[in-house]
Each structure stands twice: as C-alpha cells, then as structure tokens.
C-alpha cells in the first residue's frame, strides 16, 4: 500500500466523486494540518527537501564557525592555548568540525536537493517511501543536534588527555553520530529506490537527467559506506562499555576508527552529486542539452567507484600485530591507484564539459550558479591534485627502492606530507567544492524548489566570499603542509618540527580570513533562501491567481 499525503476521501471529492452514502457526506472533512504541525507530520517530498536545505545550511555555518575558531587558535601556534584551554578542547572541535561539515552540512544538503527534485525530474508524484524519507530527516536532525550538544558537554570522539572528557558524553557523541549515519543511510536508500523504481515507462537509467544520475551513483556509494561507518561506531561504543575500555588503543580511538570518512578517497564520495549539478548548470548556461551523455555517465560512475574508501582504514591494521607487510603494501598500492584514478576522472570530466561548451557554439550566460560551479570545478581539481600529493610517498617508493640516493630530500618531503596539514587541505578543497556546487543547485532549481527564484544580485554578492574563502582555506592548509604543520593541531609535540614557524602562522591567518569569508557568503545564501521562502506564493494564492 502506498503512503500518500492526501486521504482517499479528499481525493474523491477533488475528482468530483459524490457517490458516498448520505451518512458519510455529513461527516466532517479531513483538512491537512497547517503551521508547525504540517512540518512535523509531512511526507511531502518538497517540504522535506526544504527542511533538509534550511537545517543543513545552518549546521554548515556552525561547522565553518568551528573552523574559524581553529584558525584563531593556529594563528599563534607556539603561544599556548588562546581560544581553547587545553589540547583536548582542540581535539573536540577538530573532530566536530569534520563530522558537522560533512555529515550535517554537505551530505544532507545534497539529499535535500535530491528529495525535492528527483521526483520532478522523473515526473513522479512523490518519493518511493515518503514516510521513510520523513523519518530519515528527523532521525538525522535529532542525531545532529544531540551530537553537537554531547560534544560541547565535554564529550567528543574520545579524549587525548587522561580524564579530560566525560565518559558518558563521549558515549552519547558516538551514539548520536550513529543516529546521523542511520538517518543519512535511510535517506540515501529512499532516493536510490525512487531513482530505480519511479522512472516513467520508457526511461532507462541513461535517460535520466545528469543530477539524477549523479545521485544514483552517490547514494549507491553511500549505501555501501555508511554501514561501515555505523559498524565502526558500534565497535567503539561496545569497546567503551566493555570490561577493557578502549581496548583498541588510546582515548582518541573512536575518532581514529572513523577518520577514514574524512580522508581520501572517501572524502570524494561525499561530493559525487557535484558532477551532476555542474553538468546541468553548465549546459543550461550555454542554452544547450548535454551531449555524449553516456561517456559522462561512465565518468561519474567511475568517479564514484574509485571514491569508495571504507576499505582504506589503517586503524585496525596498525593495532593488529599479525598484519603482514604484503597486506600493507597491497593497501598502499590500492590507495595510490585510487587517488590517481580520481584525478584522471576529474580531468576526463573537465574534457567532457569543454566539449559541450565547444559544441554549444555560444558564450555562456553568466549567472551566480554558473560562477559557483566554475569555482567548484576548480576546487575539485585542486582536491584531486592534492590527493595525488597525498599518496606521493608510497607512489614513489619504487624509485626509492631502486636508488635511495636519488632526490633524497624530495623523498623525505613526500614522507612528511601524509601526516601534514595537506591532508586537511585535501578535505577542505573537496568538501567546499561540494558545498559551492550545492549552493549553485539551489540557485538553479530555486523556482521549482522554493517557489520563486533567488535574488541574483545578492547571489553574485555571495559568490566572491564563497569562492575566495574556499580557495584560501584549502590552499593555506596545503602550503603549510610543505612546512611540516601537522594535520592534527592538538598534537602539540609536533610544533617543534614545523619549518619557518612565522610563515606558517601567517598562512594560518590567511586561512582564518578564508573561514570568515565563506561564513559570510553562506550567511548571504541563507538570507537569500529565507527571503525566497518568505515571499514565495502559497498554494492557495496560486490557485486564486489561476482562477
């Protein structure tokens, strides 16, 4: 039985069917709830999508605020703790920034766009499971709020100082992150099922719009990734509740077990819908339809395959004394191959866009969304290049084995990169690229999703801080990595290894400016969305206008 938003009696009346018995005609008619009750009880895909967008933008703003606080702390690396009072607080914010930006900001923002738009792109009346879509949203939102509160209650994903965190708050943090993952998993399943089962007769998978195809690939990868993340969290929680607490090693064990979700190649998996949004916005700006769709679909599918990174967990290998060298070498080979393949797919996708631009034969229409996807593509390219640098040490290991005296200093520099802030730059480049693409999708589909177009001048005003700030954040992290700034700022023992400390601190100040800029740009976007929702015509007004 299909769950719908309209009761059968109301459908019959709307269709002019007055064949009910007289005893029923006098019964009070059901009217849909209004106000807050409408949002709490809705199964309407458009309303759920709007709620995803609003809350994910707010939580992304919170994540960027946390990043800004981290930037203030790192502006004076050797000056002790400024914003925070100890290393454990730095660790808590470090972990919360990653979980909030990706799992509470970027991924639900993409899911919100898909929940609202996929049924329209497929000409379907609703999602495959509208109540499950609503349950997924509320599960995610409750988990996100609980996760933030638990972390600020001196929880977080572990502790780097003995007794520095409250054990129950850490357990609640782990459980709340499990709720977030469960909500996103159910939401991904709903979108994936809708794409597979709700297509109209005659439409095969390769005839779907580019955004729908990218969401099919993305949710497919997420359906494999999120259960692994849940398994990591369950292991952490059981380990904390067991007799030998944190037996897998150290107070930061919960974070170390989920760190793979914020590193290459998995960080690229969260950005897959970027490719579909870019294709639709790009071709629309050139006033043409996508050409050679099959190669593009293959590129997106291959990008999704190589971005699956749940296998790339070094935590259990490092904790397992029986791990063999052959196993470690195999993991390094796969890690390197996947990074190179992702970079190749990004280049191939850029070639496909260039071919479509050339085929269109006309200049693009400059809009906020076109500017945003252009910068988003540049950021994704930077992330792919940084990903290659991330695996440079194992990739060049063959040359080292052949002759260790060749470019000895170069090899030593590559060794340091894989534990430097370059890893943070990779994550920020990729995630901020996805965030800018999601905002571009909001501008592109605002008339369908929000009821009216977003304000273009206000949109152009937001482009510069979003684009410039994202570049500053990622670039300064990457450059600081070449001067041995550690990827984990709470490890104060690594400060002495930083070369040119004053220069690195200056780079961190520039990165701080980037966080402020992106936060300001996102605030302008949120203001634009709120303005559109507040002034959009209601269904009743549209009906009266039609008559």
PLY file of the C-alpha trace (Angstrom):
ply
format ascii 1.0
element vertex 547
property float x
property float y
property float z
element edge 546
property int vertex1
property int vertex2
end_header
0.00 0.00 0.00
1.40 3.38 -1.00
1.51 6.05 1.65
0.33 9.41 0.34
-0.25 12.87 1.67
-3.90 13.01 0.59
-6.59 10.86 2.13
-8.81 8.84 -0.22
-11.94 10.80 0.76
-10.31 14.10 -0.16
-9.11 12.64 -3.47
-12.66 11.50 -4.29
-14.12 14.93 -3.57
-11.43 16.62 -5.63
-12.27 14.31 -8.53
-15.99 15.12 -8.30
-16.98 11.69 -6.99
-20.02 12.25 -4.74
-21.15 8.64 -4.72
-20.67 8.14 -0.98
-23.68 7.27 1.16
-25.59 10.16 2.72
-24.47 9.03 6.16
-20.88 9.71 5.17
-21.47 13.01 3.36
-22.35 14.74 6.61
-19.13 13.58 8.29
-16.53 16.29 8.91
-13.98 16.54 6.11
-10.29 15.96 6.83
-8.17 19.01 6.29
-4.38 18.92 6.03
-2.50 20.32 9.05
-1.03 23.78 8.89
1.74 25.65 10.66
4.23 23.66 12.70
2.09 20.52 12.53
2.49 20.48 8.75
6.27 20.24 9.04
6.21 17.70 11.87
3.82 15.32 10.12
4.59 15.88 6.45
5.56 13.24 3.95
5.64 15.72 1.07
8.96 15.41 -0.70
9.21 19.13 -1.43
8.67 20.14 2.21
11.18 17.54 3.42
13.70 18.77 0.87
13.24 22.36 2.01
13.76 21.38 5.65
16.94 19.49 4.73
18.24 22.59 2.95
17.45 25.03 5.75
18.92 22.96 8.59
21.97 21.78 6.64
22.84 25.38 5.75
22.60 26.32 9.43
24.77 23.38 10.51
27.29 24.05 7.74
27.53 27.58 9.12
28.19 26.16 12.58
30.94 23.94 11.17
32.59 26.91 9.48
32.41 28.81 12.76
34.27 25.95 14.43
36.84 26.09 11.63
37.22 29.81 12.26
37.91 29.13 15.95
40.52 26.58 14.95
42.06 29.21 12.67
42.28 31.70 15.53
43.99 29.05 17.66
46.54 28.24 14.94
47.33 31.89 14.22
49.71 31.65 17.20
50.86 28.05 17.22
53.60 28.31 19.83
51.79 30.86 22.01
49.90 28.32 24.06
46.15 27.90 24.01
44.28 31.06 23.12
40.69 30.19 22.28
40.83 26.79 23.96
42.13 25.94 27.40
43.79 22.59 26.64
44.65 20.14 23.89
41.51 18.08 24.47
39.23 21.01 23.62
41.17 21.48 20.39
40.64 17.78 19.66
36.91 18.02 20.34
36.44 20.96 17.97
38.76 19.34 15.41
36.52 16.26 15.28
33.25 18.18 15.46
34.28 20.39 12.54
34.69 17.36 10.30
31.58 15.47 11.33
29.40 18.60 11.18
30.70 19.95 7.88
30.34 16.64 6.02
27.60 14.63 7.72
25.47 17.53 8.97
26.14 20.05 6.20
27.20 18.73 2.80
25.58 15.27 2.55
22.12 16.31 3.87
22.21 19.37 1.61
22.63 17.08 -1.39
19.92 14.77 -0.02
17.60 17.74 0.39
18.09 18.76 -3.24
17.51 15.17 -4.35
14.43 14.67 -2.16
12.81 17.78 -3.60
13.92 17.47 -7.23
14.31 13.80 -8.16
10.53 13.11 -8.27
10.09 16.15 -10.52
12.94 15.09 -12.79
11.40 11.63 -13.07
7.85 13.00 -13.42
6.87 11.02 -10.31
4.25 12.12 -7.80
6.42 11.51 -4.74
9.36 9.60 -3.31
9.21 5.81 -3.23
8.74 5.81 0.58
7.57 9.27 1.69
7.21 8.35 5.36
10.65 6.76 5.39
12.02 9.97 3.85
10.44 11.97 6.68
11.73 9.52 9.30
15.23 9.76 7.80
15.17 13.56 8.06
14.05 13.63 11.69
16.49 10.89 12.67
19.32 12.86 11.08
18.26 16.16 12.67
17.85 14.72 16.18
21.21 12.98 15.82
22.90 16.17 14.61
21.59 18.29 17.48
22.47 15.60 20.04
25.94 15.21 18.52
26.71 18.91 18.89
25.32 19.13 22.43
27.20 16.00 23.55
30.48 17.32 22.18
30.07 20.68 23.91
29.20 18.77 27.10
32.85 17.73 27.12
32.29 14.65 25.04
33.58 14.34 21.51
35.05 11.33 19.74
37.38 10.39 22.55
39.99 12.24 24.55
43.68 12.99 24.06
44.23 13.61 27.77
43.53 11.18 30.56
40.28 12.07 32.29
39.82 15.20 30.18
36.44 14.14 28.75
33.30 12.86 30.39
32.86 9.18 29.56
29.07 9.38 29.24
29.31 12.42 26.96
31.76 10.56 24.72
29.37 7.60 24.56
26.50 9.95 23.69
28.64 11.55 20.98
29.29 8.16 19.41
25.62 7.16 19.62
24.47 10.47 18.14
26.87 10.10 15.24
25.32 6.68 14.73
21.88 8.33 14.54
23.20 10.79 11.95
24.63 7.94 9.88
21.40 5.93 10.19
19.28 8.88 9.04
21.53 9.52 6.06
21.54 5.81 5.24
17.73 5.61 5.17
17.52 8.87 3.19
20.01 7.53 0.66
18.03 4.32 0.34
14.82 6.27 -0.33
16.46 8.36 -3.06
18.13 5.31 -4.62
14.87 3.33 -4.62
12.99 6.28 -6.14
15.51 6.53 -8.97
15.28 2.81 -9.70
11.53 2.24 -9.33
9.76 5.54 -10.04
11.04 6.20 -13.54
8.27 6.53 -16.13
7.79 3.82 -18.72
10.38 4.06 -21.46
13.02 5.96 -19.43
16.12 3.87 -18.79
18.86 4.81 -16.39
20.93 6.60 -19.01
18.00 8.79 -19.99
17.72 10.41 -16.58
18.89 14.00 -16.09
22.53 14.39 -15.07
21.72 15.32 -11.48
19.50 12.24 -11.03
22.23 10.03 -12.48
24.85 11.51 -10.14
22.52 10.95 -7.17
22.03 7.33 -8.24
25.80 6.84 -8.18
26.24 8.85 -4.97
23.53 7.10 -2.97
24.79 3.76 -4.24
28.25 4.52 -2.84
26.77 5.95 0.38
24.69 2.79 0.87
27.97 0.86 1.00
29.93 3.45 3.01
27.53 4.42 5.78
27.01 0.86 7.12
30.78 0.58 7.57
30.77 3.88 9.45
27.96 2.56 11.63
29.94 -0.61 12.28
32.94 1.47 13.39
30.74 3.41 15.78
29.18 0.24 17.20
32.64 -1.22 17.81
33.70 2.00 19.55
30.60 2.09 21.73
30.84 -1.59 22.73
34.55 -1.12 23.40
33.85 1.81 25.73
31.14 -0.13 27.56
33.19 -3.31 27.85
35.45 -4.51 30.63
38.61 -3.43 28.84
37.56 0.08 27.89
39.06 1.43 24.66
40.93 -1.81 24.10
41.73 -0.77 20.54
44.12 1.79 21.95
44.06 5.31 23.34
41.33 7.75 24.27
41.08 9.03 20.72
40.17 5.59 19.40
36.59 6.49 18.36
37.87 9.30 16.15
40.68 7.18 14.72
38.17 4.49 13.75
36.05 6.93 11.70
38.88 9.15 10.39
38.76 7.32 7.03
35.43 9.04 6.32
37.16 12.45 6.23
40.22 11.45 4.22
40.93 10.32 0.66
39.42 8.57 -1.16
36.14 8.60 0.81
36.00 12.38 1.05
35.42 12.46 -2.71
32.44 10.11 -2.34
30.53 12.77 -0.43
30.95 15.17 -3.39
29.66 12.96 -6.24
26.43 14.99 -6.81
28.69 17.96 -7.59
29.28 16.41 -11.02
25.58 16.18 -11.89
24.82 19.70 -10.71
27.76 21.05 -12.70
26.57 19.27 -15.86
23.04 20.69 -15.64
24.05 24.22 -14.68
26.86 24.31 -17.25
24.76 23.14 -20.18
21.85 25.36 -19.14
24.15 28.39 -19.12
25.18 27.51 -22.68
21.49 27.10 -23.59
22.04 23.56 -24.82
21.38 19.99 -23.72
24.13 17.58 -22.59
25.88 15.86 -25.49
27.60 12.48 -25.27
25.71 11.64 -22.08
26.97 8.03 -21.96
30.67 8.99 -21.56
29.69 11.45 -18.84
27.66 8.78 -17.06
30.64 6.42 -17.21
32.97 9.10 -15.78
30.60 9.81 -12.89
30.19 6.09 -12.22
33.95 5.51 -12.27
34.50 8.52 -10.02
32.03 7.01 -7.56
33.69 3.60 -7.70
37.18 4.94 -7.02
35.96 7.29 -4.27
34.61 4.44 -2.13
37.03 4.45 0.78
35.61 2.33 3.59
38.35 -0.21 2.90
41.11 2.37 3.49
41.23 2.01 7.27
44.70 1.83 8.72
43.49 1.84 12.33
42.82 -1.87 12.69
45.90 -2.81 10.68
48.13 -0.72 12.93
46.51 -2.26 16.01
46.90 -5.79 14.66
50.39 -7.22 15.31
49.71 -10.02 12.82
49.30 -7.63 9.88
51.74 -8.68 7.15
53.92 -6.46 5.02
52.18 -7.82 1.92
48.84 -6.65 3.27
50.21 -3.17 3.98
51.80 -2.97 0.53
48.53 -4.01 -1.12
46.64 -1.29 0.76
49.22 1.32 -0.29
49.02 0.23 -3.93
45.22 0.47 -3.91
45.36 3.81 -2.08
47.74 5.20 -4.70
45.84 3.74 -7.65
42.51 5.12 -6.47
43.96 8.60 -5.97
45.44 8.62 -9.47
42.19 7.27 -10.94
40.15 10.00 -9.25
42.47 12.65 -10.68
42.08 11.06 -14.13
38.28 11.09 -13.83
38.30 14.77 -12.88
40.41 15.58 -15.95
38.11 13.48 -18.16
35.05 15.26 -16.77
36.63 18.62 -17.48
37.21 17.45 -21.06
33.54 16.50 -21.36
32.48 19.96 -20.16
34.88 21.60 -22.63
33.43 19.51 -25.46
29.89 20.57 -24.55
30.94 24.23 -24.37
32.55 23.98 -27.82
29.50 22.18 -29.26
27.15 24.86 -27.93
28.91 27.44 -30.08
27.93 30.40 -27.92
29.07 32.20 -24.83
27.55 31.08 -21.53
25.02 33.17 -19.68
26.78 34.41 -16.56
24.66 33.66 -13.50
25.51 33.08 -9.83
25.10 29.34 -10.28
27.39 29.27 -13.31
30.07 31.18 -11.40
29.72 28.84 -8.44
30.02 25.61 -10.45
33.06 27.04 -12.26
34.83 27.68 -8.95
33.55 24.36 -7.62
35.19 22.55 -10.53
38.47 24.35 -9.88
38.32 23.36 -6.20
37.61 19.73 -7.08
40.60 19.76 -9.45
42.76 21.18 -6.66
41.48 18.43 -4.34
42.36 15.76 -6.93
45.89 17.16 -7.36
46.29 17.34 -3.58
45.10 13.73 -3.42
47.95 12.74 -5.74
50.42 14.56 -3.46
48.78 12.78 -0.52
49.87 9.41 -1.93
53.17 10.58 -3.41
55.29 8.78 -0.80
54.00 5.25 -1.48
53.76 6.02 -5.21
57.45 6.97 -5.37
58.51 4.13 -3.11
59.52 2.11 -6.15
62.10 4.73 -7.10
63.37 4.82 -3.52
63.87 1.05 -3.58
65.75 1.32 -6.87
68.12 4.02 -5.65
67.57 5.67 -2.29
70.14 8.39 -3.07
68.06 9.91 -5.91
66.40 13.13 -4.77
66.77 12.15 -1.12
65.39 15.48 0.14
62.42 15.20 -2.21
61.54 11.77 -0.86
61.85 13.00 2.72
59.42 15.84 1.93
56.93 13.36 0.48
57.17 11.27 3.65
56.13 14.26 5.75
53.15 15.22 3.58
50.97 12.26 4.51
50.82 13.40 8.14
50.81 17.14 7.47
48.05 19.73 7.17
47.97 18.91 3.44
45.51 16.18 4.47
43.23 18.88 5.90
43.63 20.92 2.72
42.51 17.92 0.67
39.36 17.53 2.76
38.57 21.26 2.69
39.09 21.55 -1.07
36.78 18.60 -1.77
34.05 19.40 0.76
33.93 23.13 -0.02
33.76 22.27 -3.73
30.69 20.19 -2.96
29.21 22.95 -0.80
29.58 25.54 -3.57
28.02 23.14 -6.09
25.07 22.51 -3.76
24.52 26.27 -3.42
24.67 26.53 -7.22
21.98 23.85 -7.40
19.85 25.92 -5.02
20.08 28.93 -7.34
19.46 26.82 -10.43
16.36 24.99 -9.14
15.02 27.62 -6.72
11.83 28.29 -8.77
10.89 24.61 -8.56
12.09 24.01 -5.04
11.41 27.25 -3.17
8.56 28.74 -5.20
10.49 31.65 -6.71
13.97 32.49 -7.99
16.70 33.55 -5.62
17.82 37.16 -5.85
20.58 37.32 -8.49
22.42 40.47 -7.24
22.51 39.01 -3.73
23.72 35.76 -5.25
26.59 37.46 -7.09
27.46 39.21 -3.82
27.79 35.79 -2.14
29.93 34.27 -4.91
33.10 36.25 -4.20
33.42 35.43 -0.46
32.40 31.81 -1.03
34.87 31.29 -3.86
37.74 33.34 -2.46
37.36 32.00 1.05
37.26 28.36 -0.08
40.45 28.83 -2.09
42.21 30.47 0.85
41.19 27.72 3.29
42.38 24.84 1.14
45.49 26.49 -0.31
46.90 27.63 3.02
46.47 24.15 4.53
48.27 22.59 1.57
51.13 25.10 1.63
51.52 24.75 5.40
51.85 21.00 4.88
55.06 21.54 2.92
56.45 23.25 6.04
55.54 20.30 8.26
52.50 21.71 10.02
50.80 18.58 11.45
47.37 17.50 10.28
46.20 17.26 13.91
46.73 20.60 15.66
46.06 19.14 19.10
49.35 17.18 18.90
51.42 19.94 20.47
54.57 17.82 20.45
54.82 18.29 16.68
55.18 22.07 16.89
58.98 21.82 17.06
59.05 20.04 13.68
57.45 22.98 11.82
59.81 24.80 9.46
59.52 28.59 9.20
57.05 28.84 12.06
56.33 32.53 11.49
55.50 31.95 7.84
53.18 29.05 8.71
51.39 31.23 11.26
50.95 33.91 8.59
49.42 31.28 6.29
47.07 30.27 9.09
45.94 33.88 9.47
45.14 33.95 5.74
43.22 30.70 6.17
41.31 32.28 9.04
40.28 35.10 6.69
39.04 32.41 4.33
36.79 30.91 7.00
35.34 34.33 7.77
34.70 34.94 4.06
32.99 31.58 3.44
30.89 32.01 6.57
29.80 35.45 5.38
28.99 34.14 1.90
26.97 31.27 3.35
25.06 33.75 5.53
24.13 35.68 2.39
22.90 32.46 0.78
20.83 31.60 3.86
19.35 35.11 3.80
18.52 34.69 0.12
16.82 31.34 0.76
14.85 32.73 3.72
13.74 35.70 1.61
12.57 33.36 -1.15
10.66 31.08 1.24
9.03 34.05 2.99
7.82 35.69 -0.23
7.03 32.59 -2.30
3.35 32.34 -3.29
1.34 29.81 -1.32
-0.64 27.05 -2.98
-3.88 28.88 -2.17
-2.61 32.11 -3.74
-1.53 30.28 -6.88
-4.97 28.66 -7.11
-6.73 32.02 -6.79
-4.44 33.54 -9.39
-5.21 30.73 -11.79
-8.96 31.32 -11.48
0 1
1 2
2 3
3 4
4 5
5 6
6 7
7 8
8 9
9 10
10 11
11 12
12 13
13 14
14 15
15 16
16 17
17 18
18 19
19 20
20 21
21 22
22 23
23 24
24 25
25 26
26 27
27 28
28 29
29 30
30 31
31 32
32 33
33 34
34 35
35 36
36 37
37 38
38 39
39 40
40 41
41 42
42 43
43 44
44 45
45 46
46 47
47 48
48 49
49 50
50 51
51 52
52 53
53 54
54 55
55 56
56 57
57 58
58 59
59 60
60 61
61 62
62 63
63 64
64 65
65 66
66 67
67 68
68 69
69 70
70 71
71 72
72 73
73 74
74 75
75 76
76 77
77 78
78 79
79 80
80 81
81 82
82 83
83 84
84 85
85 86
86 87
87 88
88 89
89 90
90 91
91 92
92 93
93 94
94 95
95 96
96 97
97 98
98 99
99 100
100 101
101 102
102 103
103 104
104 105
105 106
106 107
107 108
108 109
109 110
110 111
111 112
112 113
113 114
114 115
115 116
116 117
117 118
118 119
119 120
120 121
121 122
122 123
123 124
124 125
125 126
126 127
127 128
128 129
129 130
130 131
131 132
132 133
133 134
134 135
135 136
136 137
137 138
138 139
139 140
140 141
141 142
142 143
143 144
144 145
145 146
146 147
147 148
148 149
149 150
150 151
151 152
152 153
153 154
154 155
155 156
156 157
157 158
158 159
159 160
160 161
161 162
162 163
163 164
164 165
165 166
166 167
167 168
168 169
169 170
170 171
171 172
172 173
173 174
174 175
175 176
176 177
177 178
178 179
179 180
180 181
181 182
182 183
183 184
184 185
185 186
186 187
187 188
188 189
189 190
190 191
191 192
192 193
193 194
194 195
195 196
196 197
197 198
198 199
199 200
200 201
201 202
202 203
203 204
204 205
205 206
206 207
207 208
208 209
209 210
210 211
211 212
212 213
213 214
214 215
215 216
216 217
217 218
218 219
219 220
220 221
221 222
222 223
223 224
224 225
225 226
226 227
227 228
228 229
229 230
230 231
231 232
232 233
233 234
234 235
235 236
236 237
237 238
238 239
239 240
240 241
241 242
242 243
243 244
244 245
245 246
246 247
247 248
248 249
249 250
250 251
251 252
252 253
253 254
254 255
255 256
256 257
257 258
258 259
259 260
260 261
261 262
262 263
263 264
264 265
265 266
266 267
267 268
268 269
269 270
270 271
271 272
272 273
273 274
274 275
275 276
276 277
277 278
278 279
279 280
280 281
281 282
282 283
283 284
284 285
285 286
286 287
287 288
288 289
289 290
290 291
291 292
292 293
293 294
294 295
295 296
296 297
297 298
298 299
299 300
300 301
301 302
302 303
303 304
304 305
305 306
306 307
307 308
308 309
309 310
310 311
311 312
312 313
313 314
314 315
315 316
316 317
317 318
318 319
319 320
320 321
321 322
322 323
323 324
324 325
325 326
326 327
327 328
328 329
329 330
330 331
331 332
332 333
333 334
334 335
335 336
336 337
337 338
338 339
339 340
340 341
341 342
342 343
343 344
344 345
345 346
346 347
347 348
348 349
349 350
350 351
351 352
352 353
353 354
354 355
355 356
356 357
357 358
358 359
359 360
360 361
361 362
362 363
363 364
364 365
365 366
366 367
367 368
368 369
369 370
370 371
371 372
372 373
373 374
374 375
375 376
376 377
377 378
378 379
379 380
380 381
381 382
382 383
383 384
384 385
385 386
386 387
387 388
388 389
389 390
390 391
391 392
392 393
393 394
394 395
395 396
396 397
397 398
398 399
399 400
400 401
401 402
402 403
403 404
404 405
405 406
406 407
407 408
408 409
409 410
410 411
411 412
412 413
413 414
414 415
415 416
416 417
417 418
418 419
419 420
420 421
421 422
422 423
423 424
424 425
425 426
426 427
427 428
428 429
429 430
430 431
431 432
432 433
433 434
434 435
435 436
436 437
437 438
438 439
439 440
440 441
441 442
442 443
443 444
444 445
445 446
446 447
447 448
448 449
449 450
450 451
451 452
452 453
453 454
454 455
455 456
456 457
457 458
458 459
459 460
460 461
461 462
462 463
463 464
464 465
465 466
466 467
467 468
468 469
469 470
470 471
471 472
472 473
473 474
474 475
475 476
476 477
477 478
478 479
479 480
480 481
481 482
482 483
483 484
484 485
485 486
486 487
487 488
488 489
489 490
490 491
491 492
492 493
493 494
494 495
495 496
496 497
497 498
498 499
499 500
500 501
501 502
502 503
503 504
504 505
505 506
506 507
507 508
508 509
509 510
510 511
511 512
512 513
513 514
514 515
515 516
516 517
517 518
518 519
519 520
520 521
521 522
522 523
523 524
524 525
525 526
526 527
527 528
528 529
529 530
530 531
531 532
532 533
533 534
534 535
535 536
536 537
537 538
538 539
539 540
540 541
541 542
542 543
543 544
544 545
545 546
